[in-house]
Amino acid sequence: MSTNALEKALWQIGTSPAECTRYRSDPAAYATDFRLDAGERKALAELDVGAMARRDTSTLLLMMAFLAVRGPDSMGEYMQSMHRPA
């Protein structure tokens, strides 16, 4: 597991408009830029915040990146995604 790499990817998405745009254009390609295992790459590419949270990823970083990608009106979608069963 490479939680630090996953959190770095989320930080970049959440704090850099250019990185967020790059992520939006091709999430799967973006995920390959980080040292992630296959499950982490899939979760990042699908923006599966629930799966990433179950891997002990910072929930604050997850929320920041999710809202950066999906917009500020997506908090309800974020909460639903966080509570989806594994």
PDB file of N, CA, C and O in Angstrom:
ATOM      1  N   MET A   1       0.847  -1.176   0.000  1.00  0.00           N
ATOM      2  CA  MET A   1       0.000   0.000   0.000  1.00  0.00           C
ATOM      3  C   MET A   1       0.888   1.233   0.000  1.00  0.00           C
ATOM      4  O   MET A   1       1.927   1.260   0.661  1.00  0.00           O
ATOM      5  N   SER A   2       0.480   2.244  -0.737  1.00  0.00           N
ATOM      6  CA  SER A   2       1.272   3.454  -0.874  1.00  0.00           C
ATOM      7  C   SER A   2       0.421   4.687  -0.564  1.00  0.00           C
ATOM      8  O   SER A   2       0.192   5.537  -1.425  1.00  0.00           O
ATOM      9  N   THR A   3      -0.031   4.759   0.662  1.00  0.00           N
ATOM     10  CA  THR A   3      -0.924   5.841   1.081  1.00  0.00           C
ATOM     11  C   THR A   3      -0.310   7.209   0.816  1.00  0.00           C
ATOM     12  O   THR A   3      -1.015   8.127   0.398  1.00  0.00           O
ATOM     13  N   ASN A   4       0.988   7.363   1.051  1.00  0.00           N
ATOM     14  CA  ASN A   4       1.617   8.665   0.828  1.00  0.00           C
ATOM     15  C   ASN A   4       1.510   9.100  -0.628  1.00  0.00           C
ATOM     16  O   ASN A   4       1.237  10.269  -0.902  1.00  0.00           O
ATOM     17  N   ALA A   5       1.721   8.183  -1.564  1.00  0.00           N
ATOM     18  CA  ALA A   5       1.619   8.515  -2.982  1.00  0.00           C
ATOM     19  C   ALA A   5       0.175   8.861  -3.351  1.00  0.00           C
ATOM     20  O   ALA A   5      -0.068   9.785  -4.128  1.00  0.00           O
ATOM     21  N   LEU A   6      -0.765   8.128  -2.799  1.00  0.00           N
ATOM     22  CA  LEU A   6      -2.172   8.408  -3.065  1.00  0.00           C
ATOM     23  C   LEU A   6      -2.551   9.782  -2.513  1.00  0.00           C
ATOM     24  O   LEU A   6      -3.245  10.553  -3.175  1.00  0.00           O
ATOM     25  N   GLU A   7      -2.099  10.077  -1.316  1.00  0.00           N
ATOM     26  CA  GLU A   7      -2.399  11.386  -0.725  1.00  0.00           C
ATOM     27  C   GLU A   7      -1.715  12.515  -1.495  1.00  0.00           C
ATOM     28  O   GLU A   7      -2.269  13.609  -1.598  1.00  0.00           O
ATOM     29  N   LYS A   8      -0.534  12.271  -2.030  1.00  0.00           N
ATOM     30  CA  LYS A   8       0.135  13.281  -2.851  1.00  0.00           C
ATOM     31  C   LYS A   8      -0.692  13.575  -4.105  1.00  0.00           C
ATOM     32  O   LYS A   8      -0.867  14.735  -4.479  1.00  0.00           O
ATOM     33  N   ALA A   9      -1.197  12.523  -4.750  1.00  0.00           N
ATOM     34  CA  ALA A   9      -2.034  12.706  -5.939  1.00  0.00           C
ATOM     35  C   ALA A   9      -3.278  13.522  -5.600  1.00  0.00           C
ATOM     36  O   ALA A   9      -3.643  14.440  -6.334  1.00  0.00           O
ATOM     37  N   LEU A  10      -3.921  13.189  -4.497  1.00  0.00           N
ATOM     38  CA  LEU A  10      -5.127  13.917  -4.081  1.00  0.00           C
ATOM     39  C   LEU A  10      -4.809  15.365  -3.749  1.00  0.00           C
ATOM     40  O   LEU A  10      -5.574  16.267  -4.092  1.00  0.00           O
ATOM     41  N   TRP A  11      -3.678  15.592  -3.081  1.00  0.00           N
ATOM     42  CA  TRP A  11      -3.271  16.956  -2.748  1.00  0.00           C
ATOM     43  C   TRP A  11      -3.085  17.781  -4.021  1.00  0.00           C
ATOM     44  O   TRP A  11      -3.557  18.915  -4.110  1.00  0.00           O
ATOM     45  N   GLN A  12      -2.402  17.209  -4.990  1.00  0.00           N
ATOM     46  CA  GLN A  12      -2.167  17.925  -6.244  1.00  0.00           C
ATOM     47  C   GLN A  12      -3.476  18.236  -6.962  1.00  0.00           C
ATOM     48  O   GLN A  12      -3.649  19.333  -7.491  1.00  0.00           O
ATOM     49  N   ILE A  13      -4.387  17.284  -6.980  1.00  0.00           N
ATOM     50  CA  ILE A  13      -5.688  17.505  -7.624  1.00  0.00           C
ATOM     51  C   ILE A  13      -6.449  18.620  -6.907  1.00  0.00           C
ATOM     52  O   ILE A  13      -7.073  19.467  -7.548  1.00  0.00           O
ATOM     53  N   GLY A  14      -6.394  18.614  -5.585  1.00  0.00           N
ATOM     54  CA  GLY A  14      -7.169  19.565  -4.799  1.00  0.00           C
ATOM     55  C   GLY A  14      -6.582  20.958  -4.707  1.00  0.00           C
ATOM     56  O   GLY A  14      -7.301  21.913  -4.415  1.00  0.00           O
ATOM     57  N   THR A  15      -5.276  21.093  -4.954  1.00  0.00           N
ATOM     58  CA  THR A  15      -4.642  22.403  -4.764  1.00  0.00           C
ATOM     59  C   THR A  15      -4.155  23.057  -6.056  1.00  0.00           C
ATOM     60  O   THR A  15      -3.814  24.240  -6.059  1.00  0.00           O
ATOM     61  N   SER A  16      -4.119  22.306  -7.137  1.00  0.00           N
ATOM     62  CA  SER A  16      -3.617  22.854  -8.396  1.00  0.00           C
ATOM     63  C   SER A  16      -4.683  22.737  -9.477  1.00  0.00           C
ATOM     64  O   SER A  16      -5.024  21.627  -9.888  1.00  0.00           O
ATOM     65  N   PRO A  17      -5.213  23.864  -9.943  1.00  0.00           N
ATOM     66  CA  PRO A  17      -6.205  23.791 -11.024  1.00  0.00           C
ATOM     67  C   PRO A  17      -5.671  23.066 -12.265  1.00  0.00           C
ATOM     68  O   PRO A  17      -6.425  22.367 -12.942  1.00  0.00           O
ATOM     69  N   ALA A  18      -4.395  23.225 -12.563  1.00  0.00           N
ATOM     70  CA  ALA A  18      -3.817  22.546 -13.733  1.00  0.00           C
ATOM     71  C   ALA A  18      -3.826  21.029 -13.528  1.00  0.00           C
ATOM     72  O   ALA A  18      -4.144  20.283 -14.455  1.00  0.00           O
ATOM     73  N   GLU A  19      -3.477  20.568 -12.321  1.00  0.00           N
ATOM     74  CA  GLU A  19      -3.485  19.134 -12.034  1.00  0.00           C
ATOM     75  C   GLU A  19      -4.911  18.589 -12.041  1.00  0.00           C
ATOM     76  O   GLU A  19      -5.152  17.474 -12.505  1.00  0.00           O
ATOM     77  N   CYS A  20      -5.840  19.363 -11.535  1.00  0.00           N
ATOM     78  CA  CYS A  20      -7.244  18.943 -11.536  1.00  0.00           C
ATOM     79  C   CYS A  20      -7.742  18.788 -12.974  1.00  0.00           C
ATOM     80  O   CYS A  20      -8.437  17.824 -13.293  1.00  0.00           O
ATOM     81  N   THR A  21      -7.389  19.724 -13.823  1.00  0.00           N
ATOM     82  CA  THR A  21      -7.775  19.652 -15.234  1.00  0.00           C
ATOM     83  C   THR A  21      -7.141  18.433 -15.899  1.00  0.00           C
ATOM     84  O   THR A  21      -7.789  17.735 -16.679  1.00  0.00           O
ATOM     85  N   ARG A  22      -5.876  18.184 -15.587  1.00  0.00           N
ATOM     86  CA  ARG A  22      -5.183  17.022 -16.143  1.00  0.00           C
ATOM     87  C   ARG A  22      -5.852  15.735 -15.672  1.00  0.00           C
ATOM     88  O   ARG A  22      -6.026  14.801 -16.456  1.00  0.00           O
ATOM     89  N   TYR A  23      -6.226  15.682 -14.394  1.00  0.00           N
ATOM     90  CA  TYR A  23      -6.934  14.511 -13.871  1.00  0.00           C
ATOM     91  C   TYR A  23      -8.264  14.317 -14.598  1.00  0.00           C
ATOM     92  O   TYR A  23      -8.587  13.213 -15.036  1.00  0.00           O
ATOM     93  N   ARG A  24      -9.027  15.396 -14.722  1.00  0.00           N
ATOM     94  CA  ARG A  24     -10.346  15.299 -15.370  1.00  0.00           C
ATOM     95  C   ARG A  24     -10.232  14.801 -16.808  1.00  0.00           C
ATOM     96  O   ARG A  24     -11.104  14.073 -17.282  1.00  0.00           O
ATOM     97  N   SER A  25      -9.160  15.188 -17.510  1.00  0.00           N
ATOM     98  CA  SER A  25      -9.048  14.818 -18.915  1.00  0.00           C
ATOM     99  C   SER A  25      -8.765  13.330 -19.113  1.00  0.00           C
ATOM    100  O   SER A  25      -9.196  12.751 -20.110  1.00  0.00           O
ATOM    101  N   ASP A  26      -8.046  12.704 -18.179  1.00  0.00           N
ATOM    102  CA  ASP A  26      -7.762  11.273 -18.288  1.00  0.00           C
ATOM    103  C   ASP A  26      -7.362  10.728 -16.915  1.00  0.00           C
ATOM    104  O   ASP A  26      -6.173  10.596 -16.622  1.00  0.00           O
ATOM    105  N   PRO A  27      -8.350  10.412 -16.073  1.00  0.00           N
ATOM    106  CA  PRO A  27      -8.057   9.956 -14.719  1.00  0.00           C
ATOM    107  C   PRO A  27      -7.156   8.717 -14.655  1.00  0.00           C
ATOM    108  O   PRO A  27      -6.293   8.630 -13.781  1.00  0.00           O
ATOM    109  N   ALA A  28      -7.343   7.772 -15.557  1.00  0.00           N
ATOM    110  CA  ALA A  28      -6.526   6.552 -15.527  1.00  0.00           C
ATOM    111  C   ALA A  28      -5.067   6.879 -15.831  1.00  0.00           C
ATOM    112  O   ALA A  28      -4.170   6.350 -15.175  1.00  0.00           O
ATOM    113  N   ALA A  29      -4.820   7.731 -16.803  1.00  0.00           N
ATOM    114  CA  ALA A  29      -3.443   8.127 -17.127  1.00  0.00           C
ATOM    115  C   ALA A  29      -2.837   8.914 -15.973  1.00  0.00           C
ATOM    116  O   ALA A  29      -1.665   8.732 -15.644  1.00  0.00           O
ATOM    117  N   TYR A  30      -3.624   9.783 -15.362  1.00  0.00           N
ATOM    118  CA  TYR A  30      -3.130  10.563 -14.221  1.00  0.00           C
ATOM    119  C   TYR A  30      -2.667   9.632 -13.108  1.00  0.00           C
ATOM    120  O   TYR A  30      -1.618   9.856 -12.504  1.00  0.00           O
ATOM    121  N   ALA A  31      -3.431   8.609 -12.840  1.00  0.00           N
ATOM    122  CA  ALA A  31      -3.121   7.681 -11.741  1.00  0.00           C
ATOM    123  C   ALA A  31      -1.810   6.936 -11.976  1.00  0.00           C
ATOM    124  O   ALA A  31      -1.162   6.514 -11.018  1.00  0.00           O
ATOM    125  N   THR A  32      -1.412   6.768 -13.235  1.00  0.00           N
ATOM    126  CA  THR A  32      -0.161   6.045 -13.512  1.00  0.00           C
ATOM    127  C   THR A  32       1.071   6.876 -13.177  1.00  0.00           C
ATOM    128  O   THR A  32       2.179   6.340 -13.154  1.00  0.00           O
ATOM    129  N   ASP A  33       0.905   8.168 -12.919  1.00  0.00           N
ATOM    130  CA  ASP A  33       2.038   9.037 -12.593  1.00  0.00           C
ATOM    131  C   ASP A  33       2.535   8.864 -11.161  1.00  0.00           C
ATOM    132  O   ASP A  33       3.536   9.471 -10.780  1.00  0.00           O
ATOM    133  N   PHE A  34       1.857   8.051 -10.371  1.00  0.00           N
ATOM    134  CA  PHE A  34       2.188   7.895  -8.956  1.00  0.00           C
ATOM    135  C   PHE A  34       2.486   6.431  -8.651  1.00  0.00           C
ATOM    136  O   PHE A  34       2.005   5.534  -9.344  1.00  0.00           O
ATOM    137  N   ARG A  35       3.265   6.201  -7.634  1.00  0.00           N
ATOM    138  CA  ARG A  35       3.631   4.836  -7.240  1.00  0.00           C
ATOM    139  C   ARG A  35       2.487   4.237  -6.425  1.00  0.00           C
ATOM    140  O   ARG A  35       2.505   4.243  -5.194  1.00  0.00           O
ATOM    141  N   LEU A  36       1.506   3.728  -7.138  1.00  0.00           N
ATOM    142  CA  LEU A  36       0.301   3.175  -6.521  1.00  0.00           C
ATOM    143  C   LEU A  36       0.176   1.707  -6.894  1.00  0.00           C
ATOM    144  O   LEU A  36       0.632   1.279  -7.954  1.00  0.00           O
ATOM    145  N   ASP A  37      -0.451   0.941  -6.006  1.00  0.00           N
ATOM    146  CA  ASP A  37      -0.748  -0.430  -6.390  1.00  0.00           C
ATOM    147  C   ASP A  37      -1.999  -0.416  -7.281  1.00  0.00           C
ATOM    148  O   ASP A  37      -2.642   0.621  -7.444  1.00  0.00           O
ATOM    149  N   ALA A  38      -2.324  -1.552  -7.839  1.00  0.00           N
ATOM    150  CA  ALA A  38      -3.427  -1.626  -8.809  1.00  0.00           C
ATOM    151  C   ALA A  38      -4.752  -1.153  -8.214  1.00  0.00           C
ATOM    152  O   ALA A  38      -5.515  -0.454  -8.880  1.00  0.00           O
ATOM    153  N   GLY A  39      -5.027  -1.527  -6.973  1.00  0.00           N
ATOM    154  CA  GLY A  39      -6.279  -1.111  -6.328  1.00  0.00           C
ATOM    155  C   GLY A  39      -6.340   0.391  -6.109  1.00  0.00           C
ATOM    156  O   GLY A  39      -7.389   1.010  -6.287  1.00  0.00           O
ATOM    157  N   GLU A  40      -5.220   0.970  -5.725  1.00  0.00           N
ATOM    158  CA  GLU A  40      -5.173   2.418  -5.516  1.00  0.00           C
ATOM    159  C   GLU A  40      -5.330   3.169  -6.835  1.00  0.00           C
ATOM    160  O   GLU A  40      -6.034   4.176  -6.904  1.00  0.00           O
ATOM    161  N   ARG A  41      -4.667   2.669  -7.886  1.00  0.00           N
ATOM    162  CA  ARG A  41      -4.806   3.303  -9.208  1.00  0.00           C
ATOM    163  C   ARG A  41      -6.265   3.290  -9.646  1.00  0.00           C
ATOM    164  O   ARG A  41      -6.786   4.293 -10.134  1.00  0.00           O
ATOM    165  N   LYS A  42      -6.915   2.152  -9.469  1.00  0.00           N
ATOM    166  CA  LYS A  42      -8.330   2.029  -9.859  1.00  0.00           C
ATOM    167  C   LYS A  42      -9.198   2.984  -9.037  1.00  0.00           C
ATOM    168  O   LYS A  42     -10.045   3.685  -9.590  1.00  0.00           O
ATOM    169  N   ALA A  43      -8.990   3.012  -7.731  1.00  0.00           N
ATOM    170  CA  ALA A  43      -9.793   3.887  -6.864  1.00  0.00           C
ATOM    171  C   ALA A  43      -9.572   5.354  -7.213  1.00  0.00           C
ATOM    172  O   ALA A  43     -10.524   6.134  -7.227  1.00  0.00           O
ATOM    173  N   LEU A  44      -8.325   5.742  -7.497  1.00  0.00           N
ATOM    174  CA  LEU A  44      -8.052   7.125  -7.868  1.00  0.00           C
ATOM    175  C   LEU A  44      -8.680   7.450  -9.218  1.00  0.00           C
ATOM    176  O   LEU A  44      -9.310   8.495  -9.374  1.00  0.00           O
ATOM    177  N   ALA A  45      -8.515   6.574 -10.180  1.00  0.00           N
ATOM    178  CA  ALA A  45      -9.073   6.815 -11.517  1.00  0.00           C
ATOM    179  C   ALA A  45     -10.595   6.922 -11.480  1.00  0.00           C
ATOM    180  O   ALA A  45     -11.184   7.689 -12.242  1.00  0.00           O
ATOM    181  N   GLU A  46     -11.233   6.154 -10.595  1.00  0.00           N
ATOM    182  CA  GLU A  46     -12.699   6.174 -10.485  1.00  0.00           C
ATOM    183  C   GLU A  46     -13.180   7.172  -9.439  1.00  0.00           C
ATOM    184  O   GLU A  46     -14.384   7.337  -9.240  1.00  0.00           O
ATOM    185  N   LEU A  47     -12.248   7.830  -8.778  1.00  0.00           N
ATOM    186  CA  LEU A  47     -12.529   8.759  -7.682  1.00  0.00           C
ATOM    187  C   LEU A  47     -13.451   8.092  -6.658  1.00  0.00           C
ATOM    188  O   LEU A  47     -14.424   8.678  -6.183  1.00  0.00           O
ATOM    189  N   ASP A  48     -13.105   6.851  -6.340  1.00  0.00           N
ATOM    190  CA  ASP A  48     -13.854   6.050  -5.374  1.00  0.00           C
ATOM    191  C   ASP A  48     -13.348   6.400  -3.975  1.00  0.00           C
ATOM    192  O   ASP A  48     -12.465   5.736  -3.432  1.00  0.00           O
ATOM    193  N   VAL A  49     -13.927   7.458  -3.404  1.00  0.00           N
ATOM    194  CA  VAL A  49     -13.440   7.959  -2.121  1.00  0.00           C
ATOM    195  C   VAL A  49     -13.676   6.968  -0.995  1.00  0.00           C
ATOM    196  O   VAL A  49     -12.891   6.922  -0.048  1.00  0.00           O
ATOM    197  N   GLY A  50     -14.724   6.185  -1.073  1.00  0.00           N
ATOM    198  CA  GLY A  50     -14.981   5.171  -0.054  1.00  0.00           C
ATOM    199  C   GLY A  50     -13.864   4.133  -0.023  1.00  0.00           C
ATOM    200  O   GLY A  50     -13.374   3.779   1.050  1.00  0.00           O
ATOM    201  N   ALA A  51     -13.462   3.647  -1.192  1.00  0.00           N
ATOM    202  CA  ALA A  51     -12.377   2.661  -1.268  1.00  0.00           C
ATOM    203  C   ALA A  51     -11.068   3.250  -0.758  1.00  0.00           C
ATOM    204  O   ALA A  51     -10.312   2.581  -0.054  1.00  0.00           O
ATOM    205  N   MET A  52     -10.805   4.502  -1.115  1.00  0.00           N
ATOM    206  CA  MET A  52      -9.569   5.129  -0.649  1.00  0.00           C
ATOM    207  C   MET A  52      -9.603   5.359   0.858  1.00  0.00           C
ATOM    208  O   MET A  52      -8.578   5.217   1.524  1.00  0.00           O
ATOM    209  N   ALA A  53     -10.760   5.710   1.403  1.00  0.00           N
ATOM    210  CA  ALA A  53     -10.885   5.910   2.852  1.00  0.00           C
ATOM    211  C   ALA A  53     -10.653   4.596   3.594  1.00  0.00           C
ATOM    212  O   ALA A  53     -10.045   4.586   4.665  1.00  0.00           O
ATOM    213  N   ARG A  54     -11.135   3.486   3.030  1.00  0.00           N
ATOM    214  CA  ARG A  54     -10.913   2.179   3.653  1.00  0.00           C
ATOM    215  C   ARG A  54      -9.435   1.791   3.652  1.00  0.00           C
ATOM    216  O   ARG A  54      -9.027   0.883   4.377  1.00  0.00           O
ATOM    217  N   ARG A  55      -8.643   2.475   2.843  1.00  0.00           N
ATOM    218  CA  ARG A  55      -7.185   2.254   2.814  1.00  0.00           C
ATOM    219  C   ARG A  55      -6.473   3.269   3.703  1.00  0.00           C
ATOM    220  O   ARG A  55      -5.261   3.454   3.593  1.00  0.00           O
ATOM    221  N   ASP A  56      -7.218   3.917   4.572  1.00  0.00           N
ATOM    222  CA  ASP A  56      -6.671   4.889   5.537  1.00  0.00           C
ATOM    223  C   ASP A  56      -6.143   6.169   4.896  1.00  0.00           C
ATOM    224  O   ASP A  56      -5.244   6.809   5.443  1.00  0.00           O
ATOM    225  N   THR A  57      -6.689   6.543   3.750  1.00  0.00           N
ATOM    226  CA  THR A  57      -6.336   7.807   3.122  1.00  0.00           C
ATOM    227  C   THR A  57      -7.044   8.926   3.871  1.00  0.00           C
ATOM    228  O   THR A  57      -8.174   8.750   4.327  1.00  0.00           O
ATOM    229  N   SER A  58      -6.399  10.057   3.998  1.00  0.00           N
ATOM    230  CA  SER A  58      -6.968  11.199   4.712  1.00  0.00           C
ATOM    231  C   SER A  58      -8.328  11.586   4.123  1.00  0.00           C
ATOM    232  O   SER A  58      -8.441  11.872   2.931  1.00  0.00           O
ATOM    233  N   THR A  59      -9.340  11.591   4.965  1.00  0.00           N
ATOM    234  CA  THR A  59     -10.679  11.958   4.496  1.00  0.00           C
ATOM    235  C   THR A  59     -10.756  13.441   4.128  1.00  0.00           C
ATOM    236  O   THR A  59     -11.569  13.825   3.288  1.00  0.00           O
ATOM    237  N   LEU A  60      -9.930  14.264   4.738  1.00  0.00           N
ATOM    238  CA  LEU A  60      -9.912  15.685   4.352  1.00  0.00           C
ATOM    239  C   LEU A  60      -9.356  15.855   2.943  1.00  0.00           C
ATOM    240  O   LEU A  60      -9.880  16.648   2.161  1.00  0.00           O
ATOM    241  N   LEU A  61      -8.302  15.118   2.613  1.00  0.00           N
ATOM    242  CA  LEU A  61      -7.767  15.169   1.253  1.00  0.00           C
ATOM    243  C   LEU A  61      -8.757  14.589   0.257  1.00  0.00           C
ATOM    244  O   LEU A  61      -8.903  15.104  -0.851  1.00  0.00           O
ATOM    245  N   LEU A  62      -9.430  13.528   0.645  1.00  0.00           N
ATOM    246  CA  LEU A  62     -10.435  12.934  -0.240  1.00  0.00           C
ATOM    247  C   LEU A  62     -11.538  13.933  -0.558  1.00  0.00           C
ATOM    248  O   LEU A  62     -11.926  14.093  -1.716  1.00  0.00           O
ATOM    249  N   MET A  63     -12.040  14.605   0.473  1.00  0.00           N
ATOM    250  CA  MET A  63     -13.110  15.577   0.258  1.00  0.00           C
ATOM    251  C   MET A  63     -12.618  16.744  -0.597  1.00  0.00           C
ATOM    252  O   MET A  63     -13.324  17.186  -1.503  1.00  0.00           O
ATOM    253  N   MET A  64     -11.418  17.243  -0.316  1.00  0.00           N
ATOM    254  CA  MET A  64     -10.875  18.375  -1.060  1.00  0.00           C
ATOM    255  C   MET A  64     -10.755  18.028  -2.548  1.00  0.00           C
ATOM    256  O   MET A  64     -11.171  18.809  -3.404  1.00  0.00           O
ATOM    257  N   ALA A  65     -10.189  16.864  -2.852  1.00  0.00           N
ATOM    258  CA  ALA A  65     -10.011  16.464  -4.245  1.00  0.00           C
ATOM    259  C   ALA A  65     -11.354  16.191  -4.922  1.00  0.00           C
ATOM    260  O   ALA A  65     -11.559  16.585  -6.070  1.00  0.00           O
ATOM    261  N   PHE A  66     -12.259  15.527  -4.224  1.00  0.00           N
ATOM    262  CA  PHE A  66     -13.576  15.214  -4.787  1.00  0.00           C
ATOM    263  C   PHE A  66     -14.310  16.494  -5.171  1.00  0.00           C
ATOM    264  O   PHE A  66     -14.863  16.596  -6.266  1.00  0.00           O
ATOM    265  N   LEU A  67     -14.312  17.463  -4.269  1.00  0.00           N
ATOM    266  CA  LEU A  67     -15.007  18.722  -4.546  1.00  0.00           C
ATOM    267  C   LEU A  67     -14.311  19.511  -5.648  1.00  0.00           C
ATOM    268  O   LEU A  67     -14.971  20.212  -6.415  1.00  0.00           O
ATOM    269  N   ALA A  68     -12.990  19.407  -5.738  1.00  0.00           N
ATOM    270  CA  ALA A  68     -12.267  20.087  -6.818  1.00  0.00           C
ATOM    271  C   ALA A  68     -12.649  19.494  -8.177  1.00  0.00           C
ATOM    272  O   ALA A  68     -12.805  20.221  -9.158  1.00  0.00           O
ATOM    273  N   VAL A  69     -12.795  18.183  -8.223  1.00  0.00           N
ATOM    274  CA  VAL A  69     -13.121  17.509  -9.484  1.00  0.00           C
ATOM    275  C   VAL A  69     -14.595  17.646  -9.836  1.00  0.00           C
ATOM    276  O   VAL A  69     -14.934  17.955 -10.978  1.00  0.00           O
ATOM    277  N   ARG A  70     -15.464  17.420  -8.873  1.00  0.00           N
ATOM    278  CA  ARG A  70     -16.901  17.371  -9.148  1.00  0.00           C
ATOM    279  C   ARG A  70     -17.641  18.677  -8.879  1.00  0.00           C
ATOM    280  O   ARG A  70     -18.796  18.826  -9.277  1.00  0.00           O
ATOM    281  N   GLY A  71     -16.993  19.618  -8.211  1.00  0.00           N
ATOM    282  CA  GLY A  71     -17.615  20.906  -7.944  1.00  0.00           C
ATOM    283  C   GLY A  71     -18.176  21.003  -6.540  1.00  0.00           C
ATOM    284  O   GLY A  71     -18.441  19.988  -5.897  1.00  0.00           O
ATOM    285  N   PRO A  72     -18.358  22.233  -6.064  1.00  0.00           N
ATOM    286  CA  PRO A  72     -18.780  22.453  -4.679  1.00  0.00           C
ATOM    287  C   PRO A  72     -20.191  21.956  -4.359  1.00  0.00           C
ATOM    288  O   PRO A  72     -20.531  21.788  -3.188  1.00  0.00           O
ATOM    289  N   ASP A  73     -21.000  21.725  -5.363  1.00  0.00           N
ATOM    290  CA  ASP A  73     -22.360  21.239  -5.120  1.00  0.00           C
ATOM    291  C   ASP A  73     -22.439  19.718  -5.027  1.00  0.00           C
ATOM    292  O   ASP A  73     -23.534  19.157  -4.980  1.00  0.00           O
ATOM    293  N   SER A  74     -21.290  19.047  -4.999  1.00  0.00           N
ATOM    294  CA  SER A  74     -21.275  17.585  -5.023  1.00  0.00           C
ATOM    295  C   SER A  74     -21.092  16.950  -3.643  1.00  0.00           C
ATOM    296  O   SER A  74     -20.770  15.765  -3.552  1.00  0.00           O
ATOM    297  N   MET A  75     -21.290  17.713  -2.579  1.00  0.00           N
ATOM    298  CA  MET A  75     -21.079  17.172  -1.234  1.00  0.00           C
ATOM    299  C   MET A  75     -21.987  15.980  -0.954  1.00  0.00           C
ATOM    300  O   MET A  75     -21.546  15.018  -0.324  1.00  0.00           O
ATOM    301  N   GLY A  76     -23.217  16.012  -1.394  1.00  0.00           N
ATOM    302  CA  GLY A  76     -24.118  14.878  -1.194  1.00  0.00           C
ATOM    303  C   GLY A  76     -23.603  13.634  -1.893  1.00  0.00           C
ATOM    304  O   GLY A  76     -23.651  12.540  -1.331  1.00  0.00           O
ATOM    305  N   GLU A  77     -23.112  13.791  -3.110  1.00  0.00           N
ATOM    306  CA  GLU A  77     -22.540  12.670  -3.854  1.00  0.00           C
ATOM    307  C   GLU A  77     -21.298  12.125  -3.131  1.00  0.00           C
ATOM    308  O   GLU A  77     -21.084  10.914  -3.073  1.00  0.00           O
ATOM    309  N   TYR A  78     -20.489  13.035  -2.586  1.00  0.00           N
ATOM    310  CA  TYR A  78     -19.307  12.625  -1.822  1.00  0.00           C
ATOM    311  C   TYR A  78     -19.724  11.758  -0.628  1.00  0.00           C
ATOM    312  O   TYR A  78     -19.148  10.694  -0.402  1.00  0.00           O
ATOM    313  N   MET A  79     -20.710  12.209   0.121  1.00  0.00           N
ATOM    314  CA  MET A  79     -21.150  11.473   1.306  1.00  0.00           C
ATOM    315  C   MET A  79     -21.697  10.092   0.921  1.00  0.00           C
ATOM    316  O   MET A  79     -21.426   9.103   1.602  1.00  0.00           O
ATOM    317  N   GLN A  80     -22.457  10.032  -0.160  1.00  0.00           N
ATOM    318  CA  GLN A  80     -22.984   8.739  -0.613  1.00  0.00           C
ATOM    319  C   GLN A  80     -21.846   7.807  -1.019  1.00  0.00           C
ATOM    320  O   GLN A  80     -21.873   6.617  -0.706  1.00  0.00           O
ATOM    321  N   SER A  81     -20.854   8.343  -1.710  1.00  0.00           N
ATOM    322  CA  SER A  81     -19.719   7.540  -2.143  1.00  0.00           C
ATOM    323  C   SER A  81     -18.907   7.037  -0.958  1.00  0.00           C
ATOM    324  O   SER A  81     -18.381   5.924  -0.984  1.00  0.00           O
ATOM    325  N   MET A  82     -18.808   7.861   0.079  1.00  0.00           N
ATOM    326  CA  MET A  82     -18.062   7.451   1.269  1.00  0.00           C
ATOM    327  C   MET A  82     -18.724   6.269   1.972  1.00  0.00           C
ATOM    328  O   MET A  82     -18.041   5.458   2.599  1.00  0.00           O
ATOM    329  N   HIS A  83     -20.040   6.168   1.871  1.00  0.00           N
ATOM    330  CA  HIS A  83     -20.776   5.152   2.629  1.00  0.00           C
ATOM    331  C   HIS A  83     -21.255   3.992   1.773  1.00  0.00           C
ATOM    332  O   HIS A  83     -22.037   3.164   2.241  1.00  0.00           O
ATOM    333  N   ARG A  84     -20.796   3.916   0.514  1.00  0.00           N
ATOM    334  CA  ARG A  84     -21.126   2.766  -0.319  1.00  0.00           C
ATOM    335  C   ARG A  84     -20.420   1.537   0.217  1.00  0.00           C
ATOM    336  O   ARG A  84     -19.255   1.619   0.604  1.00  0.00           O
ATOM    337  N   PRO A  85     -21.096   0.406   0.248  1.00  0.00           N
ATOM    338  CA  PRO A  85     -20.433  -0.815   0.741  1.00  0.00           C
ATOM    339  C   PRO A  85     -19.276  -1.213  -0.176  1.00  0.00           C
ATOM    340  O   PRO A  85     -19.270  -0.912  -1.370  1.00  0.00           O
ATOM    341  N   ALA A  86     -18.316  -1.886   0.409  1.00  0.00           N
ATOM    342  CA  ALA A  86     -17.128  -2.327  -0.336  1.00  0.00           C
ATOM    343  C   ALA A  86     -17.474  -3.383  -1.358  1.00  0.00           C
ATOM    344  O   ALA A  86     -16.594  -3.864  -2.071  1.00  0.00           O
TER     345      ALA A  86
END
